Amino acid sequence: MRIAVIALGKIGLPLAVQFAESGHDVVGVDVNPAVVDLVNRGIEPFPGEAQLQEKLSVVVPSGRLRATTDYADAVPDADAVVVVVPLFVDNDSWEPDFGWMDEATRSLGDHLTAGTLVSYETTLPVGTTRNRWKPLLEERSNLVEGADFDVVFSPERVLTGRVFADLRKYPKLVGGLNAAGAEKARAFYEAVLQFDDRPDLPRANGVWDLGSAEAAEMAKLAETTYRDVNIGLANQFALFADQVGVDVYQVIEACNSQPYSHIHRPGIAVGGHCIPVYPRLYLATDREADIVRTARLLNASMPARTVANAAGILGDLAGLRAVVLGAAYRGGVKETAFSGVFATVEALREHGASVLVHDPLYTDDELRAFGWEPFALGDAVDLAIVQADHADYKDLAPADLPGVRLLVDGRNTTDAARWAGTPRLVIGGGGVR
């Protein structure tokens, strides 16, 4: 097949490589000429994706994958076009910003030819595929969906850093605007993906047709919103556990020993491209979902709550030297999308602290580019807050933070034994230990 992939980001590029590795001719489109140049040279444009460089070094020289900034070069006569353009959400209104996706869809429609399958993989509010993308593509192409071309929704379900493994592990969900389009999508994804055996699933791992684009859109939002709500519940339990002096981690471990309980872990922040964002996309069409809204607000408040708790313990943070350990939104991933570092730094500054940031994945210059003063382990500090559960922090000890008066472990990743004699607060740990 001839396949076009629109947007060569942290999901789109691995998808393009996967399709090419499966034996198809793939053209990737990206608005960033630097990304296009790197891909065409067989060089990964971003670090941290397992096997990406290795696979690029094969599929680019073989001619199976190339990149361009020109839709006219990639879209005409494609058997399938896969769209993975980012969708943003306004931080204040929580309304989706379709700007980039609208522009990409217009450009796609301008060059769309009959017989093409268009699959949107970007997470969307329910109804977007049918009510926004179908009419826009028809308007720009002068073609009719369901007769001249087909549109489906098929959500990405992978985590950056392990995309290729996740593509094999999880069923590929599809939902069409008509039965024929859904069947084309099933055949397409079966031709470009390979699946691991999953005897734990109720049916064979592979491509699962959910019956409609709306069902597939909701499935993606539901599985991610579930995680945010579950973490919100865990954080609520953790806040109460600290009030009554109970270790919530022991409580959660006990609860989850029974098969009907699956309580997640509490923490200082919920970050990344997915969990903080997709509940807001769900709320865009189900505005009465109070449980979802409450959980999202609670999770968003955790950095400020954590800093306020530290201020209460130390009496006052004004003039104190504080370090946030971890700029990344999660351990081992060099990505700051919706990371808790931003709200934590802001809250510390509001309390008058002098704030520094440390992250083993970032250089000092990269940290300064965010507007933060970098911190080196071994330098003196009054307060340290673990924001990301990097492996490097598991062995953190007071000697790494001379003069530290309080360690706040927002991820329960440090070793309590190493902190004997130095105040250490774990969110949900039952208070200072």
N, C-alpha and C positions, 0 to 999 in steps of 0.2 A: 504494500500500500504506500501511497504518498500521503504523508501526515504533516500538518502544520501545528506547531505549538506556540501559542501567543503568550509571551512573557517568560523570560528565562531566569526566574528567581530561584529561591531555595526549594521550591516544589516543581516549578515548570522545567528547569534544566534537568534535574534527575528523571522526570517523566520523559523528556525528549530522548535522553540517553537510553532509558529503558526500552522505548519504542524502537530505537535504532538497533539496540543490541538484540532485539527480537527479530531482526531481519528486514526492517522497513526503512524507507527513505524519508528522512525527517528534516524539515526546515523549521528552525526556531526564529521567532520574531521578537525583537526587544527594542525599546525606544532608546536604550543606552548604547551608543556606539562602542564604548569601552568594553562592555560585556560582550557584544557581538564580536569584537576583535579577539578577545581572549578565547572565546569558544572556538572561533575559527582557527586559532592557533593550538587548540587542544589543551588549554590551560583553564583550570577551574577558577571562576571569578570570585569565589568566596570559599573560605576554609571550613573544615569541620564536618563535611558530608562524607561518611564512610564509603569508600570504593569509587567516589565520583571521579577523582583524577585518573585512577587506574582505568576506568571504563571510557572516559573521554579520550585517553591515549590510544584507544582501539577504534572507537566508532568514528572519530573525526578523520584520521588518516585513511580509513577505509572508504570514505565518501558517503557513509550512511547518515551523517549528521553535519549540517552546516547552519550558520546563523546569518540573519539579515535584519536591517531596520525597515525593510520595504515589504509592506503587505502584498503589493502587486507581484512580488517575487515568490511569495510563499503560499498564498491562499488559492489563486485560480487553479482549478482542476484537482484540488486536493480531495482525497477520498474522505478524510476526516480532519477537522480542526478542533483542537483542544485548547480551551481558554482558561488561563490561570492568572489573570490580571488581579492585582490587589483591590480589595474593597475596604474603604476606610469608614470609620465611625466617628462622628463629632464627639469630642470629649465632654462637651457641656450639654448638648441637646440629646445625645445618644442616638441621633438620627444617622442612617447610612449615607455616606457620600459616594455616589455612583460616578463621579467625574471621570476617573481613569477608565472604568469599565464601559461607560457610555462611549467614550472616545474610541476605545479599542473595538467595540461592537460596531460603531459606524464605519471604521476603517475595514473591518472584516466584511461587513455587508456590502461595501463599495466594490469588493473584489470577489464576492461569493459566486460560485458557479453551480449549476444544477448537478444534483447527485451527491452533494456533500453532506456528511454528518457533522453537526456542530455540537460539541459537548462542553458545557460549562462545568468547571471543577471548583471554581471559587465559591466559598460558602456564601449563601444568599438568604435574605428573608423569604419566607414561604410565599410563592406566587410570582416571584420575580422572573423566572424563566419563561413562563407563559405570558405574563402581562407586560413585561418590559422588553425582554430580548427578542421574543418572536416578532412583535410588531415592528421593532426597530430594524431588525434584519430584513424583514419583508419590504419595509419602506425604502431602505438603501439599495437593496438588490433587485427590486422589481420581480422577485420570485415569491412563490407561495410555499409556506411551510407545510409539510405533510404531503405535498405533491411534487415540488421541485427539490426540496431539501428537507432535512429533519433536524430538530433541536432536542437535546436531552440535557438533563442535569445528572452529574455523577460526582459526588463530593470526594475531594481528597481526604484520606483518613490516616495520614502518615505524620510522623514527627521528624523535624529536621535533625540530621545527624544519623538517622537510621531509615531513610526513605526506602532504599532498595529492599531491606529486610521486611519493612512494614507492607510494601506492595505485595509481597508473597504471603504475608501472614493473615491479612484481613480480607474478608469478602469485598468485592468491588460492587458498590450499590449503583444502580441506574434507575432513572425514571424518565419516561418519555412523555411527549405531548400527544402521542398516538401509538398504537400497538406496533405498527410497522417500524417507526423510529426507534422504539425500545428494542426491538429485535435486532436492528442494525447496530445499536449500541452494544448489545450483548455479544454479537459476533465480533465487533471491533475489539472490545476489551479482552475477549478470549484469545484474540490473535496477537495481542501486544503484552499480555501479562501471564505470569506463571504463578501457581498457587501451591502453598504448602498443604499437606494433609492435616486436617483439623478434626479429629474424631470427637472433640468436645462440642462442636457446633451441631445445631439441630438438623442441618442439611449440609450437603457437600460444600466445601470452600470453593469459591469461584465468583462468577458474576451473578448477582442477585437483582432481579427486576422487581422493583417495589410497586409497579403498577401505574405510577404517575410521577411527574416532575415534582409536584407538591409533596408527595410522600418522601421522596429522596431528599428534598430540601429540608423537610422537617426532621428526618432521621439524623442528618448531620448536626442540626441545631440542638436536637434533643440529647444526643450523646455527649455533646460538649457542655451544654447547660446543666446536665445532670452532675457533671464533675464540679462545676462552680457552686451549685446549690449544696452538694455534699461537702465541699470544703468549707462553705459558709456555715453549715451545721457543725462541722468539726471545730471551726473557730469559735462559734458560740459556746460549745462545750468547753473549749480551752479557756475562754475568758471567765466562765463560771468556776472552772476547776482552780484557777489561780485565786479566786476569791475565797474558796473554802479549803485551800491547801491540799488539793488532790492532784496526783499525776495523771493527766488525761491520757497519756500514751499507754499506761497500764490499763486504763479503763477501755480504750479503743481495742487494744490487743485482746482483752477479755471478751468484749462484745463480738469481735470478728471471729472468735473461735466457734461461734454458732453460725450455721450456713446462711441465715437470713439477714445478717448484718454485714455491711460493707462500708463502714465509716472510713473516710479518707483522713489524711493527716492535716492538722492545723499548721499555720505558718504566717510569717510576717507579710507575705504578699502572694498574689496570684498573677503571674506574668505570662508573656508570650503572645504570639499572634492570635491564639485561639480562645483560650478559656476566658480572658477578660473581655473579649470582643463579641463572641457569638451569642452570649445571653442578651446582649443589647440588640443584636439583629433579630433575635426571637421576639423581644419586647416591641420591636418596630411594627409587628403585625398582631401580637397578642398583648395588648396594652393593659389588660386586666390581670396579668400574671404576677400577682403581688409577691408570691414566694420567690420567683426569679429575681425580681427587683430588690427585695430585701437582702437576699444573699449577696447579690452583686455589690450593693452599697456597703454591707458589712465587710466583705473581702477588701474593697477599696479603702476602707477606713483603718485596716490593720497596721500599716506603717505608722500613721499618726498616733494610734492607740499605743503602739509599742514604745514610741519615743516618749509619749506622755508618761507611761509607766516608769521608764528609766529616769525621767526627770523627777518623778515622785520619790523614787528610791534614793537618788543622789541629792535631792533637795533643790537643786538649781543647775541648769546646764549652761548658764551664761558664762562665757569666757573659757569653758572647758574645751579640750581638744578631743574630738570624737572622730572615729573612723568607721565607715561603712565597708564591711568586708563582702565584696561581691557586687560587681556592676551588672553581670549577666542575670537574666531572669530565672535561670536554673543552672544547677551545677553542670560543668563540663561542656556548656554550649556558649559559644561566643556570639551572643545576641542579646540586645537590650530592649527588645520590643515590649513595651508595657512593663518593664522591670520595676520591681519595688524600690530600686535604688533611687529613683527620681523623687518619689513621695517621702522616702526616708531622709534623704538629704534636705529636702525642703522643710520637713518637720523639725529636724535638728537645727537648722538655721533660724527657724521661727522661735526656737527656744534659746537662741543666742549662742549656740555652740560654734566653734571653729571646726569645719567639717573637711575631712579627707576621705578619699576612696581608694580601695585596694582591690585588684582583681588579677589573679595569675595569668589570665588569658589576654589581658590588655597591656600594651606598653604605656609608659608614663605619658607620652605624647598623645596617645589615643584617649586616655582619661582626661587630659587637659582639654582636648577638643570638645568634650562634653561640658566643660566649664568647671571641672573638679580639680582640686589639688591632689596629686597622687601621694600615696602613703607607702612606705617601705616597712616590712616587718622588721622589728628591732628598734624602731623609733618609739619615743615616749608618747603615751596617749592616756587619756582619762577614762574614756568610754569606747567600747567596741561593740558594734552590732553586726552579727552575721546575717547577711541578706541572701546569699546564694550558697547552696550546699556543695561547693567545690570539694573535691577529694583532698585538696591541700589543707583544708581547714579542719579535717578530722583529727589531726595531730596537733592542732593549735594549743599553745600553752602560754601561761602568763609571761614567760621569758621572751616570747615573741612580741609582747605588748608591754614594755616596761612602764611601770607606774599605773597600770590599768586599775581602775577602781570598781568597774562593773563590766562584765561581759553579758550581752544580751544575745542569746542564740536563737535567732528567728527560725531556724530550720532543724533544731535538735540534732545537730551534726557533730558537735564537739564532744570530747571525752570528759565526762564529769570528774573522773579520777585525777586528771591532769590539772583540774581547777580547784582542788581541795585547798581551802584557805583563802580563796579569792571569790568574791561574790559573783555568782553566775545565775542568770535568769533565762529559763527556757519557756517560750510561749506554751502555756498549758502544763507546765511542769510543777505547778503547785506553789510557786513563789520562789524567792531567792534561796538558793541552796549553797 
